[in-house]
Amino acid sequence: MIRHRPQGVLRRTATAAAAGALALAGAIALPATPAQADTTAKGDVIANLWEWNWDSIATECTNVLGPAGYGAVQVAPPAESLKQSTYYWWDVYQPYSYNLNSRFGTAAKFASMVSACHQAGVKVYTDAVINHTAAQTGTGYNGTTITSKYDTPDWDRADYHDSTSCPTSDLTIQDYSNLTQVQNCELLGLPDLKTGSDTVRAGIANFLNSQLALGVDGFRVDAAKHIPEADLAAIESKLTNTTSGSAPYVFQEIYPGSTPQPSDYYASGDVLDFTYASKLKSAFQGNVSDLESLSSSGILPAANSVSFVTNHDTERNGLHMSYKDGDTYKLANLFQLAYKWSTPTVYASWEWTQSDQAPPNSSGFVTNTDCSSGSWYCLDRDTAVVGMVSWHNAVDTAAVSNWQTKSSSVIGFGRGGAGFFAANNGTSSATYTFATGMADGTYANVIDGGATKVTVSGGSASLTLPAKGAVAFYNASYTCTVGCGDAGGGSGDTVNATFNEYASTTSGTNVYVVGSISALGGWDTSKAIKLSSSGYPIWSGEVSVPVNTSFEFKYIKKDSSGNVTWESNANRSATTTTSAVSLNNSWNVANASATDVTFNETATTDLGTNVYVVGSIASLGSWNTSDAIPLSSASYPTWSKLVIVPRSTAFEYKYIKKDGSGNVTWESGTNRSYTTGSSSGYTTGDTWK
């Protein structure tokens, strides 16, 4: 069966000339006849290869996505963006110009990537950052220099919202429940384009049309909730058709909040369903049996939405699952591909220890994706995921049927006799007999690339489901195409352990973790795992350790001469399950003597300025601002961080701000004070003063 376009494609007539749009992209030699995606031979699954460079995406389309049956690839914002020395991932969401020479490659490489993906039968959707431009001045990846954030190669001050339309004193959003502020004021200080202006609408449309002329098939609209729906509709009315002759597909990011609502944007395209991802996290970290009522649980209508398990924001702020959840995360992705609902996406990106961390790069320019290096998590090519893409395409529009709940951790369901899927979210294997609704016969299990078979007799099958695993089969004779035997995102025998250690050091000294298992060096300090100082004074690192294993560990410091200093406290201990684990520690504070305080500070800042906590005890830097603890802005304007401190201890503390140049601003007033007890889970609720 053929799966046609993602539901909700907008129909419109061409209104702008492609030739004029090309001017924004620079001079690019196009094929005489642009390659077109084959919309009749593939499904609708979107591979979100987030912040892969253009060469790597072209290769992945040719070698993986096309043969596997993916319908489209979602790629990062292609415009020139801010280039700063830290090379943060979010630099690409600060456009400097609409030139297509970016940190992912040249405009010519971008055009070649689109062509290569089309030749593989894969559509290309780009991330459209059209609500705003860059908040930070400096130099971009194509050499553009900006000295005023309201003066770019594409826009002047009159093209942005100002005090006549934004009621706040600093033009930033201060109340996210106020629709006027959300749509007319600046998100985190990012200059907000006046999308009610026809001049601005035409300029944005020209930028998007320049991509359509190169073969792009649609757009994921970033920060769409900050643009009135009427403005989006007006911009879309100016778009040309794609090179295949159809209207571009549009799906929109409406981040959760009180206003506006996703339904307000259905007329402009599909909407990414954050609630769907939240429901999957709740079920796979609780009872998967709850998924039987998923369709009536408050998720968005299938006809108006695009589903996902995680994305670049929500894997970092904890709203949704991430690769750090190991096989539980992968299993949620398999369920998404099995369940009949909206257009599904599979997210593949790099592994990270700090939320701001840049993708692997050379002077900011993203290097080629190497799925075997351990730096990237290539879920799109995982054997089970590739098998489920084929399964998803084969069952097409068949309804969910034969739902069976065997336990809170084991479920199974069919798709109208076209295929059957069963999942086990438990920590041990489970064997059950399922009524499959399938014709009698022998089927290949797509989860392991067809290595094992399933026998259906009398419509039923006895299935042994691995822990955190699945079995799936369908009516067609399945032959593994790509990723055969490739675990892609992990083997299932290990789980990620993230070590976070507060430790102040002198220049040239680094912090390592060493422990009783081979993955931690077997207590051999020469094999200890070096931690990253990118979040100094928090040293962090991820290590793949065996599942269901108890081990001991300790932190050490090594100076430039190789001299080793051990923590003075007793060995620390941990036990893994089948889910990722985070271990938060503080130098010389033994686990038995430690408790945790989560500092929460409400403070508004300019982009590039961060909030820290510093205090009177060693765990808080002993008043040294260089050793202050950086707080996370994931729930901005609330800045938060869990800090390990001694139990039954009184201390003083204060919050500070540091800008991009390292300048420190202390909050006013007297020192704050806190006293821990003998339990755990302490929190503060403070506001900048």
C-alpha positions in Angstrom: 0.0 0.0 0.0 1.2 3.5 -0.7 1.2 6.2 1.9 0.6 9.6 0.4 1.7 13.0 1.6 1.7 13.8 5.3 -1.8 14.8 6.2 -2.7 18.5 6.0 -0.7 19.7 3.0 -1.8 23.2 2.1 -3.2 23.9 -1.4 -2.3 27.2 -2.9 -1.3 28.7 -6.2 2.1 30.1 -7.1 2.3 33.8 -6.6 6.0 34.6 -6.6 8.7 34.2 -9.2 11.3 31.5 -8.4 14.0 33.4 -10.3 13.6 36.5 -8.1 13.8 34.3 -5.0 17.1 32.8 -6.1 18.8 36.1 -5.6 18.8 35.7 -1.8 20.5 32.4 -2.0 23.4 33.6 -4.1 24.4 32.4 -7.5 24.0 28.6 -7.7 24.2 26.4 -10.7 21.1 24.3 -10.8 20.5 21.1 -12.7 18.7 21.7 -16.0 15.8 19.5 -14.7 15.8 19.6 -10.9 15.4 16.2 -9.3 12.0 15.6 -7.7 11.1 13.4 -4.8 9.1 10.3 -5.8 5.9 10.9 -3.8 4.3 7.6 -4.9 6.9 5.1 -3.7 7.7 6.0 -0.1 5.9 6.6 3.1 5.4 9.6 5.3 8.0 9.0 8.1 10.2 12.1 8.6 13.9 11.6 9.7 14.9 14.6 11.7 18.7 14.7 11.2 19.1 17.6 13.4 22.2 19.7 12.8 23.8 17.2 10.5 25.9 18.9 7.7 24.7 18.8 4.1 27.2 16.3 2.9 26.2 13.8 5.6 22.5 14.3 5.0 23.1 13.6 1.2 24.9 10.4 2.1 22.3 9.3 4.6 19.5 9.9 2.1 21.3 7.8 -0.5 22.5 5.0 1.7 19.9 4.8 4.5 16.7 6.9 4.2 15.8 6.1 0.7 16.4 2.4 0.8 14.7 2.2 4.3 11.5 3.9 3.0 11.6 7.2 4.8 9.4 9.8 3.2 11.3 12.9 4.1 14.2 14.4 5.9 14.0 17.4 8.2 17.2 19.5 8.2 18.5 22.4 10.3 18.0 26.1 9.5 20.0 26.6 6.3 20.6 30.4 6.6 23.8 32.1 7.7 23.7 32.5 11.5 25.7 33.9 14.4 29.2 32.5 14.8 30.6 32.8 18.3 33.6 31.3 19.9 31.6 28.8 22.0 29.8 27.5 18.8 26.6 26.7 20.7 24.0 24.7 18.9 21.5 27.5 19.2 23.6 29.9 17.2 21.7 28.6 14.1 18.5 30.0 15.5 20.0 33.5 15.3 19.9 34.3 11.6 22.4 36.8 10.3 21.4 36.8 6.7 19.2 34.8 4.4 22.3 33.7 2.4 22.5 29.9 2.3 26.2 29.6 3.1 26.0 28.3 6.7 27.8 26.3 9.4 26.4 23.1 7.6 28.0 23.8 4.3 27.9 26.1 1.2 24.8 27.0 -0.7 26.0 24.7 -3.5 26.3 21.8 -1.1 22.8 22.5 0.2 21.5 22.3 -3.4 23.4 19.1 -4.0 22.0 17.6 -0.8 18.4 18.4 -1.9 19.1 16.8 -5.3 20.7 13.7 -3.7 17.8 13.2 -1.4 15.3 13.6 -4.2 17.1 11.0 -6.3 16.7 8.7 -3.3 13.0 9.4 -3.2 13.2 11.5 0.0 11.6 14.9 0.4 13.5 17.7 2.2 11.9 20.0 4.8 14.0 22.8 6.2 13.7 24.5 9.6 12.4 28.0 8.9 13.5 30.6 11.4 11.3 33.5 10.3 10.0 35.0 13.6 13.2 36.8 14.4 16.8 37.5 13.7 19.9 37.4 15.9 20.0 39.0 19.3 23.8 39.0 19.4 26.0 41.2 17.3 29.2 39.9 15.8 30.2 37.9 12.7 28.3 35.2 10.9 29.4 31.9 9.2 29.5 33.6 5.8 31.4 36.7 7.1 28.4 39.0 7.6 29.1 41.5 10.4 26.3 43.0 12.5 26.9 45.9 14.8 23.2 46.6 15.6 20.7 43.7 16.0 18.1 45.8 14.3 20.2 46.3 11.2 20.9 43.2 9.0 21.5 42.7 5.3 17.8 41.9 5.0 16.1 44.1 7.5 16.1 47.7 9.0 14.7 48.9 12.3 11.3 49.7 10.8 10.9 46.0 10.0 10.8 45.0 13.6 8.2 45.4 16.4 8.9 48.3 18.7 7.3 50.0 21.7 4.3 50.9 19.6 3.3 47.2 19.5 5.1 45.7 22.4 4.0 47.0 25.9 7.1 45.9 27.9 9.8 48.2 29.0 12.7 46.3 27.4 10.6 44.9 24.5 11.0 41.3 25.7 8.3 38.8 26.6 7.7 39.0 30.3 4.3 37.4 30.5 3.8 34.2 28.4 0.1 34.2 29.1 -0.3 37.6 27.4 -0.9 37.0 23.6 0.2 40.5 22.6 3.6 40.0 24.4 4.0 36.5 23.0 3.5 37.7 19.4 4.8 41.3 19.4 7.6 41.3 21.9 11.1 39.7 21.7 11.6 36.1 22.6 14.8 36.1 24.8 15.8 39.4 23.2 15.7 38.1 19.6 14.5 41.0 17.4 10.9 40.3 16.5 10.0 40.8 12.8 6.9 42.8 12.1 5.1 40.0 10.2 2.0 42.2 9.9 3.9 44.3 7.4 3.5 43.2 3.8 7.1 44.2 3.1 8.3 41.8 5.8 5.9 39.1 4.6 7.3 39.4 1.1 10.9 39.3 2.3 10.3 36.1 4.3 8.4 34.5 1.4 11.3 35.3 -0.9 13.7 33.6 1.5 11.5 30.5 1.6 10.9 30.6 -2.2 14.7 30.6 -2.8 14.7 27.2 -1.1 11.7 26.0 -2.9 13.4 26.9 -6.2 16.3 24.6 -5.2 13.9 21.7 -4.6 12.9 22.0 -0.9 9.5 20.4 -0.3 8.4 22.1 2.8 9.1 23.8 6.1 9.1 23.3 9.9 8.2 26.8 11.1 10.3 27.6 14.2 8.6 29.6 17.1 5.3 29.7 15.1 3.3 30.6 18.2 5.2 33.9 18.2 3.8 34.8 14.8 0.0 35.5 14.5 -1.7 32.8 12.4 -3.0 35.5 10.0 0.5 36.6 9.3 1.7 33.0 8.6 -1.2 32.5 6.2 -0.3 35.7 4.4 3.3 34.6 4.1 2.3 31.2 2.8 0.0 32.8 0.2 3.1 34.2 -1.4 5.0 30.9 -1.7 5.6 29.2 -5.0 4.9 25.5 -5.6 7.7 23.0 -5.1 9.7 21.8 -8.1 7.4 18.7 -8.2 4.4 21.1 -8.8 2.7 20.7 -5.4 2.2 23.1 -2.5 5.0 23.0 0.1 4.2 21.1 3.2 4.1 23.2 6.4 4.3 22.0 10.0 4.6 24.4 12.9 6.2 24.5 16.3 3.6 25.7 18.9 5.5 25.2 22.1 3.2 24.5 25.1 1.7 27.5 26.9 -1.5 29.2 27.8 -1.7 31.1 24.6 -2.0 30.7 21.7 -3.3 27.2 21.2 -2.2 24.6 18.5 -5.8 24.6 17.1 -5.4 28.3 16.3 -2.8 27.3 13.6 -4.5 24.4 11.8 -5.4 26.6 8.9 -1.7 27.3 8.3 -0.5 23.7 8.4 0.1 20.8 10.7 1.3 21.3 14.2 4.0 19.4 16.1 2.3 17.6 19.0 4.1 18.2 22.2 1.3 16.5 24.2 1.8 13.2 22.2 5.5 13.1 23.2 4.6 13.9 26.8 2.1 11.0 26.9 4.7 8.6 25.5 7.2 9.7 28.2 4.6 9.2 30.9 3.7 5.7 29.6 7.2 4.4 29.0 8.4 5.7 32.3 5.3 4.3 34.0 2.7 1.9 32.5 2.6 1.3 28.8 -0.8 -0.2 29.3 -2.0 3.4 29.5 -1.4 3.8 25.8 -4.6 1.9 25.0 -6.4 5.3 25.6 -3.8 7.4 23.8 -6.2 8.6 21.1 -8.6 10.0 23.7 -5.9 11.4 26.1 -5.8 14.9 24.8 -3.3 14.6 22.0 -3.9 16.7 18.8 -6.1 15.4 16.0 -4.2 13.1 13.7 -5.3 15.1 10.6 -3.7 18.2 12.0 -0.5 17.1 13.7 3.0 15.6 13.4 4.1 13.3 16.2 7.5 13.0 17.8 9.2 11.3 20.8 11.7 14.1 21.4 13.3 17.1 19.8 16.4 19.3 20.3 14.7 21.4 23.0 12.8 18.8 24.9 15.5 16.2 25.1 17.6 18.9 26.9 15.0 20.4 29.2 13.6 17.1 30.4 10.1 17.7 29.0 10.4 14.5 26.9 12.7 11.4 26.8 16.1 11.3 25.1 18.7 8.9 23.9 19.9 9.0 27.5 16.9 6.8 28.4 18.5 3.9 26.5 16.2 1.1 25.2 13.1 2.7 26.8 13.6 5.6 24.5 14.1 3.4 21.4 11.0 1.4 22.3 8.9 4.5 22.5 10.0 5.3 18.9 9.0 1.8 17.8 5.6 2.3 19.3 5.2 5.7 17.5 5.9 3.9 14.2 3.4 1.2 15.0 0.5 3.2 16.2 -1.9 4.6 13.7 -2.0 8.4 14.2 -0.3 11.4 12.7 2.9 11.8 10.6 5.7 10.3 12.7 9.3 11.6 13.1 12.5 9.9 14.1 15.1 12.1 15.7 18.8 11.5 15.2 21.5 13.9 16.5 24.7 14.0 18.5 25.3 13.0 22.1 25.9 15.8 24.6 26.8 16.4 28.2 25.9 20.1 28.5 22.6 21.5 27.1 24.3 24.3 25.1 27.0 22.0 23.7 27.7 22.4 20.0 27.6 19.5 17.5 31.0 18.0 16.6 32.7 20.8 14.6 35.8 22.4 13.2 35.9 26.1 14.1 32.1 25.9 14.4 31.5 24.3 11.0 29.8 21.0 11.7 31.9 18.0 10.7 30.7 14.9 8.9 28.4 12.6 10.9 30.2 9.4 12.1 27.7 7.0 13.5 30.4 4.7 14.8 32.3 7.2 16.8 30.1 7.4 19.8 29.6 11.2 19.2 26.4 10.8 17.2 23.2 8.8 18.0 22.0 7.6 14.6 18.6 6.2 15.6 17.3 6.6 12.0 19.5 3.6 10.9 18.9 1.4 13.9 17.8 -2.1 12.8 14.6 -2.1 14.7 13.7 1.4 13.6 14.4 0.7 10.0 12.3 -2.4 10.2 9.4 -0.5 11.7 9.6 2.2 9.0 9.0 -0.7 6.5 6.2 -2.0 8.7 4.6 1.4 9.0 4.6 1.8 5.3 3.2 -1.6 4.7 0.2 -1.4 7.1 -0.6 2.0 5.6 -4.0 3.4 6.8 -5.2 0.2 8.5 -6.9 0.8 11.8 -5.5 -0.3 15.2 -7.1 -3.6 16.1 -6.8 -6.6 18.4 -5.4 -4.5 21.3 -4.2 -6.7 24.2 -2.9 -5.6 27.5 -1.0 -8.5 29.1 0.4 -6.5 32.0 1.3 -2.9 32.8 4.5 -3.4 30.8 3.4 -5.6 27.9 1.0 -4.7 25.2 0.2 -5.9 21.7 -2.0 -4.7 18.8 -2.6 -5.2 15.1 -3.4 -3.0 12.2 -6.5 -4.6 10.7 -4.7 -7.8 9.8 -2.0 -6.0 7.8 0.6 -6.3 10.6 1.1 -7.0 14.3 3.2 -5.3 17.0 4.0 -6.3 20.6 6.1 -4.4 23.1 7.6 -5.3 26.5 8.7 -2.3 28.6 9.6 -4.5 31.5 13.1 -5.4 32.8 12.9 -9.1 32.0 11.7 -11.1 29.0 8.0 -12.1 28.8 6.2 -14.7 26.8 2.5 -14.4 25.9 0.1 -15.7 23.3 -1.5 -12.9 21.2 -4.5 -12.9 18.9 -2.9 -11.3 15.9 -5.7 -11.0 13.4 -3.1 -12.1 10.8 -3.4 -15.0 8.3 -1.7 -18.2 9.3 1.8 -18.5 8.2 5.5 -17.7 9.0 6.6 -14.1 9.2 9.9 -12.3 9.6 10.4 -10.3 12.8 11.3 -6.8 11.5 12.7 -5.7 14.9 15.8 -7.9 14.4 16.0 -7.5 10.6 14.3 -10.8 10.0 16.8 -12.9 11.9 14.0 -14.5 13.8 10.6 -15.8 12.6 7.1 -15.7 14.0 4.5 -18.5 13.4 0.8 -17.6 13.3 -1.6 -20.5 13.8 -5.3 -20.1 14.1 -4.7 -16.4 14.1 -2.6 -16.5 17.3 1.1 -16.4 17.9 3.2 -17.1 21.0 5.8 -14.3 21.3 8.8 -14.1 23.6 9.5 -10.4 24.0 12.9 -9.3 25.2 13.2 -6.9 28.1 12.7 -3.3 26.7 12.1 -4.9 23.4 9.5 -5.7 20.7 8.4 -8.1 18.0 6.7 -6.9 14.8 5.7 -8.6 11.5 3.5 -7.8 8.6 1.9 -9.5 5.5 4.7 -8.7 3.1 7.9 -10.8 3.0 10.3 -8.6 4.8 13.9 -8.3 3.7 16.2 -6.0 5.7 17.5 -3.2 3.5 19.8 -1.1 5.6 21.1 -1.1 9.2 20.9 -4.9 9.3 22.5 -5.8 12.6 23.3 -2.2 13.3 22.1 -1.1 16.8 22.4 2.5 15.7 21.5 4.0 19.0 22.9 1.4 21.4 23.3 -2.4 21.8 20.8 -2.9 24.6 23.5 -4.4 26.9 24.7 -1.1 28.2 23.1 2.1 29.4 24.4 5.7 29.6 25.6 6.9 33.0 26.1 10.6 33.2 28.7 11.7 35.8 28.4 15.3 37.1 31.0 16.3 39.6 31.5 19.8 41.2 35.2 20.4 41.4 37.2 23.6 41.3 40.6 23.2 39.7 43.6 25.3 38.7 44.6 25.8 35.0 46.0 22.6 33.5 44.3 20.3 35.9 41.4 18.1 34.8 38.8 15.8 36.5 38.3 12.1 35.7 36.0 9.3 37.0 37.5 5.9 37.7 35.8 2.8 39.1 35.5 -0.9 39.7 34.2 -1.9 36.3 36.1 -2.0 33.0 34.0 0.8 31.5 35.5 3.0 34.3 39.0 1.7 34.0 38.9 -1.0 36.7 40.5 1.4 39.2 43.4 2.0 36.8 43.9 5.8 36.8 45.6 5.6 33.4 42.3 4.3 32.0 40.1 6.8 33.9 37.4 8.6 31.9 38.2 12.3 31.4 35.2 14.6 32.1 34.3 17.7 30.2 34.9 21.1 31.7 32.4 22.9 29.3 30.1 23.5 32.3 32.8 24.4 34.8 32.9 24.1 37.7 30.6 21.1 37.0 32.7 18.4 35.2 30.5 16.0 33.2 30.8 13.0 31.0 28.8 10.1 29.7 30.0 6.5 29.9 28.3 3.4 28.6 28.1 1.0 31.5 26.5 -2.5 31.7 22.8 -2.7 32.6 21.6 -4.1 35.9 25.1 -3.8 37.4 26.4 -2.5 40.7 29.8 -0.7 40.8 31.9 1.6 42.8 33.6 4.8 41.6 35.5 7.9 42.6 36.7 11.1 41.1 40.3 12.1 40.6 42.3 15.1 39.5 45.3 15.0 37.1 47.6 17.9 36.6 49.6 18.7 33.5 52.5 16.5 34.8 50.2 13.5 35.3 50.1 13.8 39.1 46.9 12.2 40.5 44.9 13.5 43.4 42.1 11.3 44.8 38.9 12.4 46.6 39.4 11.9 50.3 35.9 10.4 50.9 35.0 6.7 50.7 34.2 5.0 47.4 30.9 6.0 45.9 28.5 3.3 44.6 25.8 3.1 42.0 23.5 0.4 40.5 22.2 0.6 36.9 18.9 -0.7 35.5 17.9 -0.6 31.9 17.4 3.2 31.9 19.9 6.0 31.8 21.2 7.2 35.1 22.7 10.6 36.3 25.1 10.7 39.2 25.5 14.1 40.8 28.4 14.6 43.2 30.6 17.2 44.8 34.4 16.9 45.4 35.2 15.4 48.8 31.5 15.3 49.8 30.8 11.6 50.5 27.5 10.2 49.3 26.5 9.4 52.9 27.3 12.9 54.0 25.5 14.6 51.1 22.1 16.0 50.3 20.8 18.0 47.4 19.4 21.5 47.1 17.7 22.6 43.8 18.2 26.3 43.5 15.4 28.1 41.6 16.0 31.7 40.7 13.5 33.8 38.7 15.6 36.3 36.6 15.3 37.9 33.2 18.5 38.2 31.1 19.7 39.3 27.7 20.7 36.5 25.3 24.3 35.5 26.1 24.0 36.4 29.8 23.5 33.5 32.3 22.7 33.2 36.0 24.9 31.4 38.6 24.7 30.6 42.3 27.7 31.1 44.6 28.0 30.8 48.3 30.0 30.3 51.5 30.7 26.6 51.3 33.1 24.8 49.0 30.2 23.1 47.1 29.1 26.7 46.1 32.5 28.0 45.2 33.4 29.6 48.6 32.3 33.0 47.2 34.7 32.7 44.2 32.7 33.8 41.2 34.9 31.8 38.9 33.7 28.7 40.7 30.0 29.7 40.8 27.6 27.1 39.6 25.8 27.8 36.3 22.1 27.4 36.4 20.0 26.0 33.6 17.6 28.3 31.6 15.4 25.4 30.4 12.4 26.8 32.3 13.3 30.5 31.6 12.8 32.9 33.3 13.3 30.5 36.1 17.0 29.4 36.3 17.5 26.0 38.1 20.2 23.6 39.1 20.4 20.6 41.6 23.5 21.1 43.7 25.1 18.5 46.0 25.9 20.0 49.4 26.7 18.6 52.9 23.8 17.5 55.2 22.9 19.4 58.3 24.9 22.5 57.3 24.1 26.2 57.4 25.4 28.3 54.6 25.0 31.7 52.8 24.6 32.2 49.1 23.7 34.7 46.4 23.0 34.8 42.7 25.1 36.5 40.0 24.8 37.2 36.3 27.7 36.7 33.9 27.6 38.1 30.3 29.4 36.7 27.3 32.6 38.7 28.2 32.6 37.3 31.8 31.5 40.5 33.5 29.8 39.7 36.8 26.7 41.4 38.2 25.7 40.6 41.8 22.1 40.7 42.9 21.5 43.4 45.5 20.6 43.0 49.2 22.1 40.9 52.0 23.3 37.4 51.5 20.6 34.7 51.4 20.9 31.8 54.0 19.9 28.2 54.1 20.3 25.2 56.4 20.1 21.6 55.2 18.8 18.8 57.3 19.4 15.0 57.2 16.9 14.2 54.4 17.1 15.1 50.7 15.2 16.9 48.0 15.5 20.5 49.3 14.5 23.4 47.0 14.6 27.2 47.0 12.3 29.6 45.3 14.1 32.9 44.8 13.7 36.0 42.7 16.5 38.3 41.5 16.8 41.3 43.7 
